[in-house]
Structure formats: C-alpha cells, structure tokens
Amino acid sequence: MAGDAAEEKWAFCTLGRGAFAERMAEIRILVGRFGGEARAMSDGAELSFTPSEGLEPALTSLVEKERQCCSTLRLSIEADQGSVRLRVIADGDDRPTIQAFARALATPK
C-alpha cells in the first residue's frame, strides 16, 4: 500500500511523518493481533472485533493516543453481545481519508 492515499500523512493529524507511519503500523498490528475487521461507514469507519482478553485496554490506549493527534475525529468504543467496535466518525473533508484507510485495512495483503 505504499503510496496509497490512505497511508499518506493525514492533513488533520498532528503527528510527524515518522510517528504517523508508526501509528499506522500499530493499528495494523492491533487489527491483526485481535482478528479485527475494518469497514468504511457513511460517516467514517469501524473496526470490529470478537471480544478477547486484552482487546479493550488496547483499544482504549489507541483512542487516547488518537485523541491527542487527530482531535477532529470522534472516537468511541462500543461493546455488545459478541462484538467490540471502535467507531471513528469524521466530518467533511476528513471523512474520505478515514474511509479509504478502513477499506485499505479490509483488503487482504
């Protein structure tokens, strides 16, 4: 995916390029480790997981980090019977970037 728009530094993110690349890798590792599935939503993106030990603390840590560098995004962790979801809601010009990233995560390597 090198060069894909979903992997380029996001204009609304305050991380430097190196830190941004590290964060993207961290998200990919988290999704892989916990068997997550990503999908673009009309208002942003959703990562969904089957509940497992260590998942919610990992998601909480990620959300805390993301709130510091991508303050325009609205992030929430939702859980119900058999599912834990990280919702990322984006407005306006930010939305296509988040949707593209979700589609990229959903594409098998």
C-alpha positions as CSV (number, residue, x, y, z in Angstrom):
1,M,0.0,0.0,0.0
2,A,3.0,2.3,-0.1
3,G,1.9,5.5,-1.9
4,D,-1.8,4.8,-1.3
5,A,-3.7,7.9,-0.2
6,A,-4.8,6.0,2.9
7,E,-1.2,5.7,4.1
8,E,-0.1,9.2,3.3
9,K,0.1,11.5,6.3
10,W,-3.3,12.9,7.0
11,A,-3.7,16.7,6.9
12,F,-5.7,16.8,10.1
13,C,-3.2,14.7,12.1
14,T,-0.5,16.5,14.2
15,L,2.0,13.6,14.2
16,G,5.1,14.0,12.2
17,R,5.6,11.6,9.2
18,G,7.7,9.1,11.1
19,A,5.3,9.0,14.1
20,F,2.4,8.8,11.7
21,A,3.9,5.7,10.0
22,E,4.5,4.1,13.4
23,R,0.9,4.7,14.4
24,M,-0.4,3.2,11.2
25,A,1.7,0.1,11.8
26,E,0.4,0.0,15.4
27,I,-3.2,0.0,14.1
28,R,-2.4,-2.8,11.6
29,I,-0.8,-4.9,14.3
30,L,-3.7,-4.4,16.7
31,V,-6.2,-5.4,14.0
32,G,-4.2,-8.4,13.1
33,R,-3.5,-9.5,16.7
34,F,-7.2,-9.4,17.6
35,G,-8.6,-10.5,14.3
36,G,-10.3,-7.2,13.6
37,E,-12.4,-6.4,10.6
38,A,-12.5,-2.9,9.1
39,R,-15.2,-1.3,7.1
40,A,-15.9,2.2,5.8
41,M,-19.1,3.7,7.1
42,S,-21.1,6.6,5.6
43,D,-19.7,8.8,8.4
44,G,-16.2,7.4,8.8
45,A,-15.0,3.9,9.7
46,E,-15.5,1.0,12.1
47,L,-13.1,-1.7,13.3
48,S,-15.0,-4.7,14.8
49,F,-13.6,-7.5,16.9
50,T,-14.8,-10.5,18.8
51,P,-14.2,-9.8,22.5
52,S,-10.9,-11.2,23.8
53,E,-8.6,-10.7,26.7
54,G,-6.5,-7.5,26.3
55,L,-8.6,-6.1,23.5
56,E,-10.5,-3.3,25.3
57,P,-7.3,-1.9,27.0
58,A,-5.5,-1.9,23.7
59,L,-8.4,-0.1,22.0
60,T,-8.6,2.4,24.9
61,S,-4.9,3.1,24.7
62,L,-5.2,3.7,20.9
63,V,-8.2,6.0,21.4
64,E,-6.3,8.1,23.9
65,K,-3.4,8.5,21.6
66,E,-5.6,9.3,18.6
67,R,-7.5,12.0,20.5
68,Q,-4.2,13.8,21.1
69,C,-3.2,13.9,17.4
70,C,-6.4,13.8,15.5
71,S,-8.7,16.0,17.6
72,T,-11.2,16.4,14.8
73,L,-12.2,12.8,14.8
74,R,-14.8,11.4,17.2
75,L,-13.8,8.0,18.5
76,S,-15.8,5.6,20.6
77,I,-15.6,2.0,21.8
78,E,-18.9,0.2,21.7
79,A,-19.5,-3.3,23.0
80,D,-22.5,-5.6,22.9
81,Q,-23.2,-9.3,22.7
82,G,-20.2,-10.9,20.9
83,S,-18.8,-7.7,19.4
84,V,-16.5,-4.8,20.3
85,R,-16.3,-1.9,17.9
86,L,-14.0,1.1,17.5
87,R,-16.0,3.8,15.7
88,V,-14.2,6.7,14.0
89,I,-16.5,9.5,13.0
90,A,-15.1,12.1,10.7
91,D,-16.6,15.3,9.3
92,G,-16.3,16.9,5.9
93,D,-13.0,16.7,4.1
94,D,-11.6,14.3,6.8
95,R,-14.2,11.6,6.0
96,P,-12.9,10.2,2.7
97,T,-9.4,9.7,4.3
98,I,-10.8,7.6,7.1
99,Q,-13.0,5.7,4.8
100,A,-10.0,4.9,2.5
101,F,-8.0,3.8,5.4
102,A,-10.8,1.4,6.5
103,R,-11.0,0.0,3.0
104,A,-7.2,-0.5,2.9
105,L,-7.3,-2.3,6.3
106,A,-10.0,-4.6,5.0
107,T,-8.0,-5.5,1.9
108,P,-6.0,-8.7,2.3
109,K,-2.3,-8.4,1.9
